[in-house]
Amino acid sequence: MKRIVWIMGAATATLMVLAAQQHDFSGLIKVDAQLPALAVPDLRGDAGAQAFMAAFNQTLWSDLQGAGIFNLVPRSHYPSTVPQQLADFKVPPPVENKPLRRGQAPPPPPTGGGLWLSDWLNPPTQANYVTVGYAAVQNNLFVLRGWLVDLSIPNPVNAGALAKTYIESLDEAGARKTAHEFATDILERFGAKSLFGSHIYFVRRAGSLKTPVAEIWVMDPDGKNQKQITRFNALSDFPSVSPDGDKIAFTSWVRGNPGIFVFSVDPVRDLRFYNQRGASVTATPSFTPDGKQIVFMSSSAGCCRIFIANLDGSNLRSISSSSSIDAEPKVNPKTGSEVAFASGRSGPQQIYRMNIDGTDVERLTDGTGEASNPSWHPGGQFLAYAWTRGFMTGAFNIFVMNVARRDYQQLTHGEGKNENPSWAPDGKHIVFMSTRTGSSQIWSMLADGTELQQLTTQGSNLHPVWGK
Amino acid sequence: MFSKRKITVVCLAVSIALFAEGCKKKVPAPPPPPPAPVPAAPAPAPRAPVVGQFSAEPSTIQRGQSATLRWEISGEVTSVAIDQSVGTVRSTGSQQITPASSTTYTLTATGPGGSITSAATVTVVTPPPPAPPPPTPPSASPATVEQRLGSDVQDAFFEYDKSELNSEAREALTRDATALKAILSEFPNAILMIEGHCDERGSAEYNLGLGDRRASSAKEFLVSLGVSGDRLKTISYGKERPQCTESTEACWQKNRRAHFSPGQ
């Protein structure tokens, strides 16, 4: 009897340990299925603004949907009439309670066809909130008047959770910008940060097989506003962005051997990083959280060790000292005191971490497959990375690891190759490269693998990095 | 002692026996034997094989070209052979030959009736010498370093995720060493680049290191063979400059290489 109790106790303890070790990605992925339901009907514009409303409506929907904090109600469930302003909502007349005769079916619930708040609150829409508004041209500018209506409040006069006017240029870019701004304010009402205003730097490859060209580009988080940064007409790759978003560092072959460049982005200017003379490789730079130094891989009696230096290349010193390939170091943005990197020191490349002084090196991935491209979550608790675990050599997928617990979640599942993950500043989105369409393109997703969006379609694009 | 009767019986028996003997000698002669069979016509003497054809076509060739021997033997044949190393052949056939000089082929056909020979001659003429190349004016530009590297120097190939030289890579680089020394002495100011490349599978970042190690391995080996290390530089292209893009082992192997190019 004693023995049975002992065994049961041991089993219970084991189960509790296992339960505690269950994937703990809280704060990272919204597991709560009860998201607020949001109705986002198409807004209309006056004669001058209507031409840009398709871009506006598409952008607003995409921003709200991609945020991952709402359940967007499908448009087919909406009432036939969409109010254009808060004042269009009417208070339903008082219900006459006629006594029902025997056998008589109860009358259908009265509706306002869309003009009553209850029309949006009740089935089939069943929304908690609805966005309304309209656009018009004023002084040759695109002006949007927008409301977020809280359907839980009975009187429409008090239901405006947000009422604001947005003014931008009278073109498609202006219409998109007002949509981003409107979405930003709505997200803020729910405590979420909009990614509008952040930037994704990436590499676009062109040229021929014999003389390939790769340049650094930048775009908005929705893939719009793509702009070329470097014009070396050479191979430039592996961009990273400074914590304040003002600078990028990257690798270029423009002067022969791969070397590091540090650029300001607005205006685009070479800030002159002096590469170590005689090093055949100096590459894959990334910034420390204070933005004052960069860590990178460089050859020193063989390629490569992890080095740290000031932004101009001075005060150079090596951190790691293995005789194998150490690559792509990333400093924990929260602590500033540890470095994640990829290394071949135990065989096929794996993800490691060490203190920034090079001590306490530990392997984070379990040694299976090949692992690369570590990217720290802004909170410093998680790493996104690419791993071939469970797939053929070279067939990478995106994973997220809780660094303290070493448990991980797989976010992509063999839809082409998926590499180069980089966290968005909101800590909820990941941008990455995928070949799932047959060519190398840039995609974003929520950190649970949902809300996939393709951001580039033209040419061959890779190595995205998400900055402010 | 003996009774008269017994003597009589004996005498009688003896006389009968004698009589009988005399009678036997007098039986008639047996019938004559059947006539001897008519002897068969004597077998004709075996014929010697007949050579229907033995020829060489064409009978005149230029050195290095081929002619065809054809033969057709009729009659009783037990063996057919052609000399000049052609050997035993069937009674009808053809054979391609490439004599280095004019040759007479003798065919010998042997049968019960004797053997017969026949000869065919292939005349080999020496081709006229090719036209000499146009003379290069002494001031004409010599081959560039790039052209020389392209024609005289081979890539060394590597295994996946490896920068060590296997025996094939060593062989290739050993041949390259001779050519590289010649090129470096011909172009005393030239610097040569050893490019390290990788296939598309590993991460681009890690492959920067792997490409660098491949180029360094090749350089070290060449220096050990006496190529001047001061004039060999290395550069890693990782997987940034593949020479093919198919996702096949053949293409991956082509891209895992150390390649030579003129230095800047």
Interface residues (C-beta under 8 A of the other chain):
Chain A: L209 P212 A214 L235 D237 F238 T251 W253 G256 N257 P258 S280 V281 A283 T284 M297 S299 G302 C303 C304 I325 D326 A327 E328 A342 G344 P348 Q349 E370 S372 N373 A386 T393 G394 F396 E419 L462 H463
Chain B: Y160 D161 E200 R201 G202 S203 A204 E205 Y206 L208 G209 L210 D212 R213 A215 S216 K233 T234 I235 S236 Y237 E240 R241 P242 Q243 C244 T245 Q264
